[in-house]
Amino acid sequence: MRTRYSIPTIALHWTMAAAIGAAWLLGQVMEDFARGPDRVAATGAHALVGLAVLALVLPRLLARWLGGAPMAEAGWQGRLASAGHLLLYALMAAVPLAGLAILLSGRAPFPVLGLFEVPPLLAPLGLRKALEGVHEVLANLMVGAIALHVAATLWHALVRRDQVAARMLPFLSRRPPPAAPPATSG
């Protein structure tokens, strides 16, 4: 029976956690800039990190599926954990997709840090404001889901003192003390 996640799953988990944190932080900061090149650059960085999150969703799912996962708890707690993970995976795809839809609904092509431009394919539909609202609601849902995920992890680590947190943080794993050396007769 597997007691922790695979190394690729752990690496992707923490890479995505950092990327999601960076995307959220850039999303907060870009709102503070007045219209102009600084805001375009911050928005471009936000979009690029969001696309990185989207690009990592499939490898993350494949690593979890192919690498396996530790046995879930039985009962309502296991079902709740599974539902929470499913919600997080859905939001990892939905938030960046909604952000991409915003870029596609602009009046002009959107430059992403000089690397490429996103064409305004959805502009004729006039959905930009609605898509911005959807993106914001989904991002706030993700922040809430992440907060619950972290709270549950802390509860397992600090209250229950079980090995659930060690599944993604192997350095927390409690190792049994080494066996005593065999007694010698003599």
C-alpha positions in Angstrom: 0.0 0.0 0.0 1.4 3.4 -1.0 2.0 5.7 2.0 2.8 8.9 0.1 2.5 10.5 -3.3 5.1 9.8 -6.1 8.0 12.2 -6.5 6.6 13.6 -9.8 3.2 14.2 -8.1 4.9 16.0 -5.2 7.1 18.1 -7.5 4.1 19.1 -9.6 2.0 19.8 -6.5 4.5 22.3 -5.2 5.3 23.8 -8.6 1.6 24.4 -9.1 1.2 25.8 -5.6 4.0 28.3 -6.4 2.5 29.2 -9.8 -1.0 29.6 -8.4 0.3 31.8 -5.7 2.3 33.9 -8.2 -0.7 34.2 -10.5 -2.9 35.4 -7.6 -0.3 37.9 -6.4 0.2 39.3 -9.9 -3.6 39.5 -10.2 -3.7 41.6 -7.1 -0.8 43.8 -8.1 -1.9 44.5 -11.6 -5.1 46.1 -10.3 -3.0 48.8 -8.6 -1.4 50.0 -11.9 -3.0 52.8 -14.0 -3.6 52.0 -17.6 -0.4 51.9 -19.5 2.7 49.8 -20.1 3.2 48.8 -16.4 -0.3 47.4 -16.2 0.1 45.7 -19.6 3.3 44.1 -18.4 1.8 42.9 -15.1 -1.3 41.6 -16.9 1.0 39.8 -19.4 3.0 38.2 -16.5 -0.3 37.2 -14.8 -1.5 35.7 -18.1 1.7 33.8 -18.7 1.8 32.3 -15.2 -1.9 31.4 -15.6 -1.2 29.6 -18.8 1.6 27.8 -17.0 -0.9 26.6 -14.4 -3.2 25.4 -17.2 -0.3 23.6 -18.9 0.5 21.8 -15.7 -3.0 20.5 -15.0 -2.7 17.5 -17.4 0.7 16.4 -16.3 -0.4 16.8 -12.7 -3.4 14.5 -13.3 -1.3 12.0 -15.2 1.3 11.9 -12.5 -1.4 11.3 -9.9 -3.1 8.7 -12.0 0.0 6.8 -13.1 2.0 7.3 -9.9 -0.9 6.4 -7.7 -2.1 8.0 -4.5 -2.2 6.9 -0.9 -5.3 5.2 0.3 -8.0 7.7 1.2 -9.5 7.7 4.6 -12.7 5.8 5.1 -16.1 7.4 5.6 -17.1 11.0 5.3 -13.6 12.5 5.8 -12.3 10.5 2.8 -15.3 11.5 0.7 -14.8 15.2 1.7 -11.1 15.0 0.9 -11.8 13.5 -2.5 -14.4 16.2 -3.3 -12.0 18.9 -2.2 -9.2 17.5 -4.5 -11.7 17.3 -7.4 -12.8 20.9 -6.8 -9.1 22.0 -6.7 -8.3 20.2 -10.0 -11.4 21.7 -11.7 -10.5 25.2 -10.5 -6.9 24.7 -11.7 -8.3 24.4 -15.2 -11.3 26.7 -15.0 -9.6 29.8 -13.6 -6.9 30.0 -16.3 -9.4 29.1 -19.0 -11.7 32.0 -17.9 -8.6 34.2 -17.9 -7.7 33.1 -21.4 -11.3 33.8 -22.5 -10.9 37.4 -21.1 -7.8 37.9 -23.3 -9.6 36.5 -26.3 -12.5 38.9 -25.7 -10.3 42.1 -25.8 -10.7 44.9 -28.4 -7.2 44.3 -29.8 -4.6 41.6 -29.7 -3.1 41.3 -26.2 0.8 41.2 -26.1 2.1 38.7 -23.5 5.5 40.1 -22.4 6.6 40.5 -26.0 6.6 36.7 -26.4 3.3 36.4 -28.4 0.0 38.1 -28.8 -3.5 36.7 -28.0 -5.9 37.5 -30.8 -9.3 39.0 -29.9 -11.3 36.1 -31.3 -14.2 36.5 -28.9 -14.4 40.3 -29.1 -17.5 40.4 -31.3 -19.5 38.5 -28.5 -19.1 41.4 -26.1 -18.5 39.1 -23.1 -15.4 40.7 -21.6 -17.0 42.2 -18.5 -19.0 39.0 -17.8 -15.9 36.9 -18.2 -13.9 39.1 -15.9 -16.6 38.5 -13.2 -16.5 34.8 -13.8 -12.7 34.7 -13.6 -12.8 36.7 -10.3 -15.5 34.5 -8.7 -13.6 31.3 -9.8 -10.3 32.7 -8.5 -11.9 33.6 -5.1 -13.4 30.0 -5.0 -9.9 28.7 -5.6 -8.5 30.8 -2.7 -11.2 29.5 -0.4 -10.6 25.9 -1.5 -6.9 26.3 -1.0 -7.5 27.8 2.4 -9.6 24.7 3.4 -7.0 22.4 1.9 -4.2 24.0 4.0 -6.5 24.0 7.1 -7.2 20.3 6.7 -3.5 19.6 6.2 -2.7 21.5 9.4 -5.4 19.7 11.3 -3.9 16.4 10.2 -0.4 17.5 11.1 -1.1 19.3 14.4 -4.3 17.9 15.8 -4.5 14.3 14.6 -0.8 13.9 14.3 -1.2 11.3 11.6 0.9 10.9 8.5 -1.5 12.6 6.0 0.6 15.8 5.7 3.8 13.7 5.2 2.3 12.4 2.0 3.2 15.7 0.3 5.8 16.8 2.8 8.1 13.7 3.2 10.4 15.5 5.7 7.4 15.3 8.1 7.4 11.5 8.0 8.0 9.9 11.3 10.4 7.2 10.9 10.4 4.3 13.4 13.5 4.3 15.7 16.3 2.0 14.5 16.1 -1.5 15.8 18.3 -2.4 18.7 21.4 -4.4 17.6 21.1 -8.1 18.3 22.4 -9.2 21.7 25.6 -11.1 21.5 26.2 -14.0 23.8 29.4 -14.2 25.4 
